[in-house]
Amino acid sequence: MDTEDDLQHFDAAAERLIELGNRLLERDADADSWEVASGLLAGAVHFWLYAHQPCGDLECDSCEEIDTAEKRVEQMLALVRESAEESDYYHSPRDINVGSA
């Protein structure tokens, strides 16, 4: 992210997605939170791939990191890992690898 505006758009989009998930779960008491979250993730993946298509200029330096499907998926997975590791929910007290003292 290059500018403060980019960061504001990023934060707003993330916040709205969380709000949407919460609304979907509130609207249907029988909804499975894992299914709702998986659907939101699938939609985000599709939109991210759509938004990161190369421009078509084979000499474009800006598109070098995303000029194949495999490169786009690698970029996306790196971003997903970064977001996950920065999340307050990355570690859970019930994780099997949590130590106890």
C-alpha positions as CSV (number, residue, x, y, z in Angstrom):
1,M,0.0,0.0,0.0
2,D,1.5,3.2,-1.1
3,T,-0.7,6.0,0.3
4,E,-2.8,6.9,3.2
5,D,-5.9,6.7,0.9
6,D,-4.9,3.1,-0.1
7,L,-4.7,2.2,3.6
8,Q,-8.1,3.8,4.3
9,H,-9.6,1.8,1.4
10,F,-8.0,-1.4,2.7
11,D,-9.2,-0.9,6.2
12,A,-12.7,0.1,5.1
13,A,-13.0,-3.0,2.8
14,A,-11.8,-5.4,5.6
15,E,-14.2,-3.8,8.1
16,R,-17.2,-4.1,5.7
17,L,-16.4,-7.7,5.0
18,I,-16.4,-8.5,8.8
19,E,-19.6,-6.5,9.2
20,L,-21.2,-8.5,6.3
21,G,-20.2,-11.8,8.0
22,N,-21.7,-10.7,11.3
23,R,-24.9,-9.6,9.6
24,L,-25.3,-12.9,7.8
25,L,-24.8,-14.8,11.0
26,E,-27.2,-12.5,12.9
27,R,-29.9,-12.9,10.2
28,D,-29.9,-16.7,10.4
29,A,-29.4,-18.3,13.8
30,D,-28.8,-21.7,12.1
31,A,-26.1,-20.4,9.8
32,D,-22.7,-22.2,10.2
33,S,-20.0,-19.6,10.8
34,W,-17.4,-21.7,9.0
35,E,-19.6,-21.8,5.9
36,V,-20.3,-18.1,6.0
37,A,-16.6,-17.4,6.5
38,S,-15.6,-19.8,3.7
39,G,-18.1,-18.1,1.3
40,L,-16.7,-14.7,2.2
41,L,-13.2,-15.9,1.6
42,A,-14.2,-17.5,-1.8
43,G,-15.8,-14.2,-2.8
44,A,-12.7,-12.2,-1.7
45,V,-10.4,-14.6,-3.7
46,H,-12.5,-14.2,-6.9
47,F,-12.5,-10.4,-6.5
48,W,-8.7,-10.3,-5.8
49,L,-7.9,-12.4,-8.8
50,Y,-10.2,-10.3,-11.0
51,A,-8.6,-7.1,-9.7
52,H,-5.0,-8.4,-10.2
53,Q,-5.2,-9.4,-13.9
54,P,-2.1,-8.4,-15.9
55,C,-2.6,-5.5,-18.3
56,G,-1.6,-7.5,-21.4
57,D,1.6,-5.6,-22.2
58,L,4.3,-8.3,-22.2
59,E,7.0,-5.7,-21.3
60,C,5.1,-4.2,-18.4
61,D,7.3,-4.2,-15.3
62,S,4.4,-3.6,-13.0
63,C,2.7,-6.8,-14.0
64,E,5.8,-9.0,-13.8
65,E,4.9,-10.4,-10.4
66,I,1.3,-11.3,-11.5
67,D,1.8,-12.2,-15.2
68,T,0.8,-15.9,-14.7
69,A,-2.0,-17.5,-12.8
70,E,0.6,-19.3,-10.6
71,K,2.3,-16.0,-9.8
72,R,-1.0,-14.4,-8.9
73,V,-1.9,-17.2,-6.5
74,E,1.6,-17.0,-4.9
75,Q,1.1,-13.2,-4.3
76,M,-2.4,-13.8,-3.0
77,L,-1.3,-16.6,-0.6
78,A,1.6,-14.4,0.7
79,L,-1.0,-11.6,1.5
80,V,-3.3,-14.1,3.1
81,R,-0.5,-15.4,5.3
82,E,0.5,-11.9,6.3
83,S,-3.1,-11.0,7.2
84,A,-3.6,-14.2,9.1
85,E,-0.4,-13.7,11.1
86,E,-1.3,-10.1,11.9
87,S,-4.8,-11.2,13.1
88,D,-5.8,-11.2,16.8
89,Y,-7.3,-14.6,16.1
90,Y,-4.1,-16.2,14.6
91,H,-3.3,-17.9,17.9
92,S,-6.1,-19.5,19.9
93,P,-5.8,-20.6,23.5
94,R,-7.2,-23.9,22.3
95,D,-4.5,-24.5,19.7
96,I,-3.0,-27.9,20.1
97,N,0.6,-26.5,20.1
98,V,0.0,-24.0,22.9
99,G,2.3,-24.5,25.8
100,S,1.2,-24.4,29.4
101,A,3.3,-23.4,32.4
